[in-house]
């Protein structure tokens, strides 16, 4: 995967690992980086990682701020 920026946060790499389907890598990375930025501010980033990695339907909802 080629990064838009010279570095990619480890959390972005982990979340991109769960991506399904084929598509534009740069767009996917940009979207995940934007999501990570928004969720860091609201404190939902850990909850998102737990929900995705555990694949448990009983996890809390993750609210994405506008």
Biopython code that builds the backbone (N, CA, C, O; Angstrom):
import numpy as np
from Bio.PDB.StructureBuilder import StructureBuilder

atoms = [
    (1, "UNK", "N", (0.847, -1.169, 0.000)),
    (1, "UNK", "CA", (0.000, 0.000, 0.000)),
    (1, "UNK", "C", (0.892, 1.231, 0.000)),
    (1, "UNK", "O", (1.786, 1.346, 0.839)),
    (2, "UNK", "N", (0.669, 2.133, -0.908)),
    (2, "UNK", "CA", (1.410, 3.382, -0.937)),
    (2, "UNK", "C", (0.611, 4.429, -0.198)),
    (2, "UNK", "O", (-0.600, 4.554, -0.378)),
    (3, "UNK", "N", (1.293, 5.167, 0.621)),
    (3, "UNK", "CA", (0.627, 6.149, 1.464)),
    (3, "UNK", "C", (0.612, 7.515, 0.797)),
    (3, "UNK", "O", (1.528, 7.871, 0.056)),
    (4, "UNK", "N", (-0.437, 8.268, 1.071)),
    (4, "UNK", "CA", (-0.535, 9.639, 0.583)),
    (4, "UNK", "C", (0.548, 10.482, 1.259)),
    (4, "UNK", "O", (1.235, 11.270, 0.610)),
    (5, "UNK", "N", (0.683, 10.305, 2.547)),
    (5, "UNK", "CA", (1.681, 11.029, 3.317)),
    (5, "UNK", "C", (2.892, 10.126, 3.525)),
    (5, "UNK", "O", (2.800, 8.912, 3.346)),
    (6, "UNK", "N", (4.013, 10.707, 3.898)),
    (6, "UNK", "CA", (5.209, 9.878, 4.080)),
    (6, "UNK", "C", (5.089, 8.895, 5.242)),
    (6, "UNK", "O", (5.899, 7.974, 5.345)),
    (7, "UNK", "N", (4.113, 9.067, 6.106)),
    (7, "UNK", "CA", (3.909, 8.144, 7.215)),
    (7, "UNK", "C", (2.424, 7.830, 7.350)),
    (7, "UNK", "O", (1.566, 8.626, 6.967)),
    (8, "UNK", "N", (2.142, 6.668, 7.895)),
    (8, "UNK", "CA", (0.758, 6.275, 8.155)),
    (8, "UNK", "C", (0.684, 5.793, 9.590)),
    (8, "UNK", "O", (1.498, 4.974, 10.017)),
    (9, "UNK", "N", (-0.277, 6.292, 10.325)),
    (9, "UNK", "CA", (-0.445, 5.883, 11.714)),
    (9, "UNK", "C", (-0.743, 4.392, 11.790)),
    (9, "UNK", "O", (-1.444, 3.859, 10.930)),
    (10, "UNK", "N", (-0.224, 3.717, 12.800)),
    (10, "UNK", "CA", (-0.495, 2.280, 12.947)),
    (10, "UNK", "C", (-1.984, 1.952, 13.009)),
    (10, "UNK", "O", (-2.412, 0.926, 12.481)),
    (11, "UNK", "N", (-2.774, 2.810, 13.644)),
    (11, "UNK", "CA", (-4.212, 2.544, 13.742)),
    (11, "UNK", "C", (-4.855, 2.583, 12.358)),
    (11, "UNK", "O", (-5.779, 1.817, 12.084)),
    (12, "UNK", "N", (-4.379, 3.459, 11.491)),
    (12, "UNK", "CA", (-4.914, 3.537, 10.129)),
    (12, "UNK", "C", (-4.573, 2.253, 9.379)),
    (12, "UNK", "O", (-5.413, 1.715, 8.659)),
    (13, "UNK", "N", (-3.364, 1.766, 9.542)),
    (13, "UNK", "CA", (-2.957, 0.517, 8.886)),
    (13, "UNK", "C", (-3.803, -0.653, 9.374)),
    (13, "UNK", "O", (-4.221, -1.496, 8.580)),
    (14, "UNK", "N", (-4.056, -0.703, 10.684)),
    (14, "UNK", "CA", (-4.875, -1.795, 11.230)),
    (14, "UNK", "C", (-6.300, -1.743, 10.679)),
    (14, "UNK", "O", (-6.861, -2.771, 10.299)),
    (15, "UNK", "N", (-6.878, -0.548, 10.639)),
    (15, "UNK", "CA", (-8.250, -0.422, 10.141)),
    (15, "UNK", "C", (-8.329, -0.721, 8.654)),
    (15, "UNK", "O", (-9.308, -1.313, 8.200)),
    (16, "UNK", "N", (-7.327, -0.329, 7.889)),
    (16, "UNK", "CA", (-7.322, -0.635, 6.459)),
    (16, "UNK", "C", (-7.205, -2.132, 6.216)),
    (16, "UNK", "O", (-7.619, -2.630, 5.170)),
    (17, "UNK", "N", (-6.642, -2.846, 7.179)),
    (17, "UNK", "CA", (-6.541, -4.297, 7.058)),
    (17, "UNK", "C", (-7.901, -4.984, 7.065)),
    (17, "UNK", "O", (-8.025, -6.116, 6.598)),
    (18, "UNK", "N", (-8.914, -4.316, 7.587)),
    (18, "UNK", "CA", (-10.267, -4.884, 7.643)),
    (18, "UNK", "C", (-11.110, -4.490, 6.442)),
    (18, "UNK", "O", (-12.277, -4.874, 6.352)),
    (19, "UNK", "N", (-10.540, -3.734, 5.527)),
    (19, "UNK", "CA", (-11.276, -3.267, 4.348)),
    (19, "UNK", "C", (-11.719, -4.453, 3.502)),
    (19, "UNK", "O", (-10.962, -5.399, 3.283)),
    (20, "UNK", "N", (-12.936, -4.383, 3.041)),
    (20, "UNK", "CA", (-13.476, -5.444, 2.188)),
    (20, "UNK", "C", (-13.601, -4.922, 0.771)),
    (20, "UNK", "O", (-13.923, -3.754, 0.553)),
    (21, "UNK", "N", (-13.349, -5.783, -0.175)),
    (21, "UNK", "CA", (-13.504, -5.398, -1.577)),
    (21, "UNK", "C", (-12.294, -4.660, -2.105)),
    (21, "UNK", "O", (-11.375, -4.283, -1.378)),
    (22, "UNK", "N", (-12.346, -4.480, -3.383)),
    (22, "UNK", "CA", (-11.272, -3.756, -4.058)),
    (22, "UNK", "C", (-11.725, -2.335, -4.314)),
    (22, "UNK", "O", (-12.921, -2.072, -4.440)),
    (23, "UNK", "N", (-10.813, -1.454, -4.386)),
    (23, "UNK", "CA", (-11.156, -0.064, -4.651)),
    (23, "UNK", "C", (-9.897, 0.764, -4.676)),
    (23, "UNK", "O", (-8.783, 0.242, -4.626)),
    (24, "UNK", "N", (-10.086, 2.036, -4.753)),
    (24, "UNK", "CA", (-8.953, 2.943, -4.797)),
    (24, "UNK", "C", (-8.288, 2.998, -3.429)),
    (24, "UNK", "O", (-8.908, 3.377, -2.436)),
    (25, "UNK", "N", (-7.031, 2.619, -3.395)),
    (25, "UNK", "CA", (-6.287, 2.598, -2.137)),
    (25, "UNK", "C", (-6.161, 3.988, -1.524)),
    (25, "UNK", "O", (-6.326, 4.158, -0.316)),
    (26, "UNK", "N", (-5.870, 4.979, -2.358)),
    (26, "UNK", "CA", (-5.674, 6.333, -1.834)),
    (26, "UNK", "C", (-6.962, 6.875, -1.229)),
    (26, "UNK", "O", (-6.934, 7.525, -0.184)),
    (27, "UNK", "N", (-8.103, 6.608, -1.886)),
    (27, "UNK", "CA", (-9.376, 7.086, -1.352)),
    (27, "UNK", "C", (-9.673, 6.388, -0.028)),
    (27, "UNK", "O", (-10.112, 7.032, 0.925)),
    (28, "UNK", "N", (-9.441, 5.088, 0.041)),
    (28, "UNK", "CA", (-9.704, 4.330, 1.270)),
    (28, "UNK", "C", (-8.854, 4.855, 2.413)),
    (28, "UNK", "O", (-9.345, 5.056, 3.524)),
    (29, "UNK", "N", (-7.592, 5.074, 2.137)),
    (29, "UNK", "CA", (-6.695, 5.570, 3.179)),
    (29, "UNK", "C", (-7.115, 6.959, 3.641)),
    (29, "UNK", "O", (-7.096, 7.243, 4.838)),
    (30, "UNK", "N", (-7.491, 7.817, 2.718)),
    (30, "UNK", "CA", (-7.926, 9.163, 3.073)),
    (30, "UNK", "C", (-9.191, 9.115, 3.929)),
    (30, "UNK", "O", (-9.313, 9.861, 4.901)),
    (31, "UNK", "N", (-10.131, 8.241, 3.570)),
    (31, "UNK", "CA", (-11.380, 8.108, 4.325)),
    (31, "UNK", "C", (-11.119, 7.591, 5.734)),
    (31, "UNK", "O", (-11.702, 8.086, 6.698)),
    (32, "UNK", "N", (-10.240, 6.593, 5.855)),
    (32, "UNK", "CA", (-9.935, 6.036, 7.183)),
    (32, "UNK", "C", (-9.210, 7.072, 8.031)),
    (32, "UNK", "O", (-9.484, 7.190, 9.225)),
    (33, "UNK", "N", (-8.295, 7.818, 7.437)),
    (33, "UNK", "CA", (-7.585, 8.859, 8.196)),
    (33, "UNK", "C", (-8.555, 9.914, 8.700)),
    (33, "UNK", "O", (-8.426, 10.384, 9.830)),
    (34, "UNK", "N", (-9.520, 10.287, 7.881)),
    (34, "UNK", "CA", (-10.520, 11.259, 8.292)),
    (34, "UNK", "C", (-11.368, 10.711, 9.442)),
    (34, "UNK", "O", (-11.656, 11.422, 10.405)),
    (35, "UNK", "N", (-11.759, 9.452, 9.333)),
    (35, "UNK", "CA", (-12.550, 8.812, 10.385)),
    (35, "UNK", "C", (-11.757, 8.744, 11.689)),
    (35, "UNK", "O", (-12.295, 9.037, 12.757)),
    (36, "UNK", "N", (-10.496, 8.363, 11.610)),
    (36, "UNK", "CA", (-9.638, 8.283, 12.804)),
    (36, "UNK", "C", (-9.524, 9.653, 13.455)),
    (36, "UNK", "O", (-9.604, 9.767, 14.678)),
    (37, "UNK", "N", (-9.340, 10.678, 12.663)),
    (37, "UNK", "CA", (-9.218, 12.042, 13.189)),
    (37, "UNK", "C", (-10.480, 12.444, 13.945)),
    (37, "UNK", "O", (-10.403, 13.013, 15.034)),
    (38, "UNK", "N", (-11.642, 12.147, 13.366)),
    (38, "UNK", "CA", (-12.912, 12.496, 14.009)),
    (38, "UNK", "C", (-13.136, 11.692, 15.284)),
    (38, "UNK", "O", (-13.604, 12.228, 16.288)),
    (39, "UNK", "N", (-12.802, 10.410, 15.240)),
    (39, "UNK", "CA", (-13.060, 9.560, 16.404)),
    (39, "UNK", "C", (-12.060, 9.798, 17.532)),
    (39, "UNK", "O", (-12.378, 9.546, 18.694)),
    (40, "UNK", "N", (-10.872, 10.273, 17.215)),
    (40, "UNK", "CA", (-9.909, 10.607, 18.271)),
    (40, "UNK", "C", (-10.456, 11.721, 19.141)),
    (40, "UNK", "O", (-10.321, 11.691, 20.364)),
    (41, "UNK", "N", (-11.073, 12.704, 18.503)),
    (41, "UNK", "CA", (-11.618, 13.842, 19.241)),
    (41, "UNK", "C", (-12.756, 13.432, 20.162)),
    (41, "UNK", "O", (-12.883, 13.958, 21.268)),
    (42, "UNK", "N", (-13.580, 12.499, 19.715)),
    (42, "UNK", "CA", (-14.747, 12.105, 20.504)),
    (42, "UNK", "C", (-14.470, 10.911, 21.413)),
    (42, "UNK", "O", (-15.315, 10.552, 22.233)),
    (43, "UNK", "N", (-13.298, 10.292, 21.277)),
    (43, "UNK", "CA", (-12.944, 9.164, 22.133)),
    (43, "UNK", "C", (-13.511, 7.833, 21.671)),
    (43, "UNK", "O", (-13.527, 6.882, 22.453)),
    (44, "UNK", "N", (-13.970, 7.727, 20.450)),
    (44, "UNK", "CA", (-14.582, 6.493, 19.967)),
    (44, "UNK", "C", (-13.657, 5.582, 19.184)),
    (44, "UNK", "O", (-14.085, 4.538, 18.691)),
    (45, "UNK", "N", (-12.396, 5.963, 19.064)),
    (45, "UNK", "CA", (-11.471, 5.185, 18.248)),
    (45, "UNK", "C", (-11.227, 3.789, 18.826)),
    (45, "UNK", "O", (-11.223, 2.807, 18.085)),
    (46, "UNK", "N", (-11.025, 3.696, 20.124)),
    (46, "UNK", "CA", (-10.814, 2.384, 20.755)),
    (46, "UNK", "C", (-12.042, 1.499, 20.597)),
    (46, "UNK", "O", (-11.929, 0.299, 20.347)),
    (47, "UNK", "N", (-13.207, 2.099, 20.744)),
    (47, "UNK", "CA", (-14.453, 1.335, 20.607)),
    (47, "UNK", "C", (-14.611, 0.800, 19.179)),
    (47, "UNK", "O", (-15.070, -0.324, 18.979)),
    (48, "UNK", "N", (-14.229, 1.609, 18.198)),
    (48, "UNK", "CA", (-14.293, 1.160, 16.805)),
    (48, "UNK", "C", (-13.357, -0.023, 16.574)),
    (48, "UNK", "O", (-13.745, -1.016, 15.958)),
    (49, "UNK", "N", (-12.130, 0.084, 17.067)),
    (49, "UNK", "CA", (-11.177, -1.022, 16.900)),
    (49, "UNK", "C", (-11.670, -2.290, 17.586)),
    (49, "UNK", "O", (-11.557, -3.384, 17.031)),
    (50, "UNK", "N", (-12.212, -2.147, 18.782)),
    (50, "UNK", "CA", (-12.740, -3.314, 19.499)),
    (50, "UNK", "C", (-13.911, -3.935, 18.746)),
    (50, "UNK", "O", (-14.020, -5.158, 18.668)),
    (51, "UNK", "N", (-14.775, -3.109, 18.199)),
    (51, "UNK", "CA", (-15.939, -3.609, 17.459)),
    (51, "UNK", "C", (-15.530, -4.365, 16.208)),
    (51, "UNK", "O", (-16.068, -5.430, 15.906)),
    (52, "UNK", "N", (-14.579, -3.807, 15.488)),
    (52, "UNK", "CA", (-14.152, -4.440, 14.234)),
    (52, "UNK", "C", (-13.343, -5.700, 14.494)),
    (52, "UNK", "O", (-13.585, -6.736, 13.875)),
    (53, "UNK", "N", (-12.393, -5.617, 15.398)),
    (53, "UNK", "CA", (-11.512, -6.765, 15.621)),
    (53, "UNK", "C", (-12.230, -7.917, 16.312)),
    (53, "UNK", "O", (-11.957, -9.081, 16.019)),
    (54, "UNK", "N", (-13.144, -7.605, 17.226)),
    (54, "UNK", "CA", (-13.858, -8.656, 17.934)),
    (54, "UNK", "C", (-15.028, -9.212, 17.155)),
    (54, "UNK", "O", (-15.449, -10.343, 17.397)),
    (55, "UNK", "N", (-15.557, -8.446, 16.234)),
    (55, "UNK", "CA", (-16.722, -8.802, 15.436)),
    (55, "UNK", "C", (-17.869, -9.292, 16.317)),
    (55, "UNK", "O", (-18.551, -10.267, 16.001)),
    (56, "UNK", "N", (-18.055, -8.596, 17.415)),
    (56, "UNK", "CA", (-19.106, -8.928, 18.368)),
    (56, "UNK", "C", (-20.302, -8.010, 18.114)),
    (56, "UNK", "O", (-20.148, -6.789, 18.154)),
    (57, "UNK", "N", (-21.484, -8.561, 17.856)),
    (57, "UNK", "CA", (-22.656, -7.706, 17.590)),
    (57, "UNK", "C", (-23.140, -6.953, 18.823)),
    (57, "UNK", "O", (-23.998, -6.078, 18.703)),
    (58, "UNK", "N", (-22.617, -7.267, 19.999)),
    (58, "UNK", "CA", (-23.071, -6.635, 21.232)),
    (58, "UNK", "C", (-22.200, -5.466, 21.666)),
    (58, "UNK", "O", (-22.233, -5.079, 22.834)),
    (59, "UNK", "N", (-21.424, -4.896, 20.756)),
    (59, "UNK", "CA", (-20.607, -3.741, 21.108)),
    (59, "UNK", "C", (-21.448, -2.475, 21.034)),
    (59, "UNK", "O", (-22.526, -2.455, 20.439)),
    (60, "UNK", "N", (-20.934, -1.431, 21.647)),
    (60, "UNK", "CA", (-21.657, -0.159, 21.658)),
    (60, "UNK", "C", (-21.650, 0.482, 20.274)),
    (60, "UNK", "O", (-20.790, 0.189, 19.443)),
    (61, "UNK", "N", (-22.605, 1.344, 20.047)),
    (61, "UNK", "CA", (-22.659, 2.107, 18.791)),
    (61, "UNK", "C", (-21.536, 3.142, 18.799)),
    (61, "UNK", "O", (-21.157, 3.666, 19.846)),
    (62, "UNK", "N", (-21.023, 3.417, 17.619)),
    (62, "UNK", "CA", (-19.973, 4.410, 17.481)),
    (62, "UNK", "C", (-20.576, 5.596, 16.750)),
    (62, "UNK", "O", (-21.031, 5.480, 15.612)),
    (63, "UNK", "N", (-20.573, 6.722, 17.414)),
    (63, "UNK", "CA", (-21.148, 7.932, 16.835)),
    (63, "UNK", "C", (-20.034, 8.718, 16.162)),
    (63, "UNK", "O", (-19.015, 9.031, 16.778)),
    (64, "UNK", "N", (-20.241, 9.030, 14.892)),
    (64, "UNK", "CA", (-19.251, 9.786, 14.133)),
    (64, "UNK", "C", (-19.715, 11.232, 14.078)),
    (64, "UNK", "O", (-20.749, 11.532, 13.482)),
    (65, "UNK", "N", (-18.952, 12.133, 14.701)),
    (65, "UNK", "CA", (-19.345, 13.539, 14.678)),
    (65, "UNK", "C", (-19.219, 14.123, 13.274)),
    (65, "UNK", "O", (-18.409, 13.659, 12.471)),
    (66, "UNK", "N", (-20.013, 15.126, 12.989)),
    (66, "UNK", "CA", (-19.976, 15.782, 11.678)),
    (66, "UNK", "C", (-18.745, 16.595, 11.501)),
    (66, "UNK", "O", (-18.559, 17.213, 10.452)),
]
sb = StructureBuilder()
sb.init_structure("model")
sb.init_model(0)
sb.init_chain("A")
sb.init_seg("    ")
for serial, (resi, resn, name, xyz) in enumerate(atoms, 1):
    if name == "N":
        sb.init_residue(resn, " ", resi, " ")
    sb.init_atom(name, np.array(xyz, "f"), 0.0, 1.0, " ", f" {name:<3s}", serial, name[0])
structure = sb.get_structure()
